[in-house]
Amino acid sequence: MTGKLARKTAIITGAASGFGKGIAAKFVQEGAKVLIADLSEQAGRQVAQELGCSFLKADVTSREDWKALLEKAINDFGGLDVIVNNAGATYVNKETEAVTDKDFDLVMNVNVKSIYMSTSVCLPYFLDNKRPGVFIQVSSTAATRPRPRLTWYNASKAAVNNATKTMAVEYGPHQIRFNTVSPVVGSTGM
């Protein structure tokens, strides 16, 4: 295998469509072995077949699903090198006072709790095996330039940025890198 990611294994969440699918395609092009994680089994399997990846249906807010993803990466590919936390959610633009508990829980769980879960489950793997690793969080420019009528989405992405910076400082000495990518807008289902 050749490419910048040859001999690397990555878990990419939300990779059945949108940014995640594009990230998975680029990783494969660069030689990585990719495990696609998505809630949509049909779309996930289709993309995995199209790109030559593995697939596992997973809820990124579930500890058990993250354990299953880590186990599959190790069993199928012999290890794990990169986690791309791409899965994300938002709600329809609305006044802050009109945001429901369901809207709030959605953005905080999918955008923030998912990163907590991925690190809670996968960091010990890297640390215990003294293995370098990379966590890439897909955030948003909304984290630093908040847009009106998306208060809690903006706040969730700001939490992603802050947590990522904190873990970068904490785990850099262990050769575990944390980075965010902050797109503005993309033509995705979201």
C-alpha positions as a printed Julia matrix, in Angstrom:
190×3 Matrix{Float64}:
   0.0    0.0    0.0
   1.12   3.5   -0.75
  -0.13   6.89   0.31
   0.18   9.16   3.33
  -2.01   6.84   5.4
  -0.61   3.48   4.3
  -0.73   0.91   7.1
  -3.04   3.14   9.17
  -6.47   2.17  10.42
  -9.21   4.72  11.0
 -12.7    4.76  12.46
 -14.78   7.47  10.79
 -18.18   8.25  12.3
 -21.1    9.53  10.29
 -19.36   8.27   7.15
 -22.42   7.01   5.28
 -22.91  10.45   3.71
 -21.74  14.05   3.56
 -18.38  15.09   5.01
 -17.87  11.64   6.53
 -18.18   9.89   3.2
 -15.73  12.36   1.66
 -13.28  11.86   4.53
 -13.55   8.08   4.19
 -12.96   8.27   0.43
  -9.83  10.41   0.94
  -8.49   8.13   3.68
  -8.94   5.09   1.42
  -7.28   6.95  -1.46
  -4.32   7.63   0.84
  -4.02   3.94   1.74
  -5.84   3.7    5.08
  -8.0    0.81   6.19
 -11.31   2.42   7.17
 -14.09   1.32   9.49
 -17.22   3.32   8.74
 -19.53   3.9   11.7
 -23.04   5.19  11.08
 -26.61   4.83  12.33
 -27.84   4.19   8.8
 -27.1    0.54   8.14
 -28.24   0.58   4.52
 -26.29   3.72   3.54
 -23.27   2.67   5.62
 -23.04  -0.74   3.99
 -23.45   0.82   0.55
 -20.64   3.34   1.09
 -18.41   0.69   2.66
 -18.89  -1.54  -0.38
 -18.34   1.38  -2.77
 -15.1    2.45  -1.05
 -13.79  -0.97  -0.01
 -14.19  -0.28   3.72
 -15.6   -2.16   6.69
 -18.84  -1.03   8.29
 -20.42  -1.27  11.72
 -23.76   0.23  12.63
 -23.1    2.39  15.67
 -24.69   5.01  17.87
 -21.8    7.37  18.67
 -23.38   8.24  22.03
 -23.21   4.6   23.19
 -20.27   3.26  25.19
 -21.08  -0.3   24.09
 -21.06   0.72  20.43
 -17.67   2.4   20.85
 -16.33  -0.76  22.49
 -17.63  -2.74  19.5
 -15.96  -0.31  17.06
 -12.61  -0.56  18.83
 -12.86  -4.35  19.0
 -13.72  -4.58  15.29
 -10.82  -2.31  14.29
  -8.4   -4.43  16.32
  -9.8   -7.76  15.13
 -10.19  -6.83  11.46
  -7.12  -4.64  10.99
  -4.77  -5.45  13.85
  -5.05  -2.09  15.58
  -6.29   1.48  15.47
  -4.48   4.71  14.6
  -7.05   7.42  13.86
 -10.54   8.3   15.07
 -12.46  10.88  13.05
 -15.41  12.1   15.11
 -17.44  13.42  12.21
 -21.01  12.49  13.21
 -22.91  15.64  14.07
 -26.39  17.01  14.51
 -28.24  20.3   14.6
 -31.79  21.56  14.81
 -33.75  23.88  12.56
 -32.74  27.51  13.11
 -35.05  29.01  15.72
 -35.13  31.58  18.48
 -33.3   30.4   21.59
 -36.48  30.47  23.66
 -38.12  28.08  21.17
 -35.41  25.4   21.5
 -36.84  22.23  23.02
 -35.24  19.81  25.45
 -35.12  17.33  22.56
 -33.21  19.85  20.37
 -30.75  20.56  23.18
 -30.17  16.89  23.99
 -29.66  16.07  20.31
 -26.82  18.56  19.76
 -25.15  17.96  23.1
 -25.32  14.17  22.81
 -24.3   13.76  19.17
 -21.8   16.62  19.05
 -20.25  16.47  22.53
 -21.08  13.21  24.3
 -19.9   11.25  21.24
 -16.41  12.71  21.64
 -16.46  11.95  25.35
 -17.43   8.35  24.52
 -14.8    7.92  21.8
 -12.03   9.18  24.05
 -13.3    7.36  27.12
 -13.23   4.05  25.25
 -10.29   4.52  22.86
  -7.75   6.55  24.85
  -6.96   3.64  27.2
  -6.16   1.5   24.13
  -3.52   4.0   22.99
  -2.17   4.64  26.48
  -2.03   1.0   27.61
  -0.28  -0.05  24.39
   2.01   3.02  24.34
   0.72   3.56  20.84
   0.56   6.93  19.07
  -2.92   7.97  17.99
  -4.92  10.75  16.4
  -8.38  12.08  17.2
  -9.86  14.45  14.63
 -13.04  16.23  15.63
 -15.22  17.82  12.95
 -16.36  21.02  14.61
 -17.74  24.15  12.96
 -16.93  27.8   12.51
 -20.05  28.26  14.66
 -17.81  27.44  17.63
 -15.88  30.7   17.22
 -18.29  32.79  15.15
 -21.7   31.87  16.54
 -24.75  32.35  14.36
 -28.04  33.68  15.73
 -30.87  31.18  16.22
 -28.45  28.28  16.75
 -27.35  29.01  20.32
 -27.04  25.46  21.59
 -25.57  24.08  18.36
 -22.93  26.85  18.57
 -22.32  25.98  22.23
 -21.92  22.27  21.44
 -19.27  23.0   18.83
 -17.48  25.41  21.19
 -17.39  22.55  23.71
 -15.86  20.33  21.02
 -13.12  22.89  20.38
 -12.36  23.44  24.06
 -12.29  19.74  24.95
 -10.07  19.03  21.95
  -7.57  21.75  22.91
  -7.49  20.47  26.48
  -6.86  16.87  25.43
  -4.22  18.0   22.94
  -2.23  19.5   25.8
  -2.91  16.59  28.15
  -2.08  13.75  25.74
   0.48  15.33  23.4
   3.31  14.02  25.61
   1.94  10.5   24.99
   2.06  11.02  21.19
  -1.74  11.15  21.0
  -2.8   14.12  18.92
  -6.14  15.94  19.03
  -7.25  18.33  16.3
 -10.43  19.97  15.08
 -11.52  20.81  11.57
 -14.11  23.59  11.38
 -16.06  23.74   8.13
 -18.32  26.71   7.38
 -21.0   25.15   5.18
 -21.16  22.03   3.1
 -23.72  20.42   0.84
 -24.57  17.59   3.23
 -27.8   16.17   4.57
 -27.31  18.24   7.71
